[in-house]
């Protein structure tokens, strides 16, 4: 198994960050034109991953739905950090911290409009890591 870690800056506002290009580059190098599985993992208790269409408004729609479902208010028992910080700790129950993507011929076997995105509602921690692992 080959593995690497990405450092991702998500900023100080809720964010959907496209990491597809990084996943593609790593998979291409690790697969050497072969086949296998790319596993993507976020080792944080307050972030998740999504495979979805980006750039068409879906990323903004996702953040809007998450804001409705997990509002940044004072309802959360986990209440340190910024207002509504507890919602970030609930996020991984809805958006898993991992995803697995098939690799065929050294390329991610994503659908035409699919991308891999890091989703982060935690405005207290703008620096994230994402672990990429390839199993041939």
HELIX and SHEET records of a PDB file:
HELIX    1   1 UNK A   20  UNK A   31  1                                  12    
HELIX    2   2 UNK A   58  UNK A   69  1                                  12    
HELIX    3   3 UNK A   86  UNK A   91  1                                   6    
SHEET    1   A 5 UNK A   2  UNK A   9  0                                        
SHEET    2   A 5 UNK A 127  UNK A 135 -1                                        
SHEET    3   A 5 UNK A  36  UNK A  41 -1                                        
SHEET    4   A 5 UNK A  98  UNK A 104 -1                                        
SHEET    5   A 5 UNK A 107  UNK A 108 -1                                        
SHEET    1   B 3 UNK A  15  UNK A  18  0                                        
SHEET    2   B 3 UNK A 115  UNK A 120 -1                                        
SHEET    3   B 3 UNK A  47  UNK A  52 -1                                        
END                                                                             
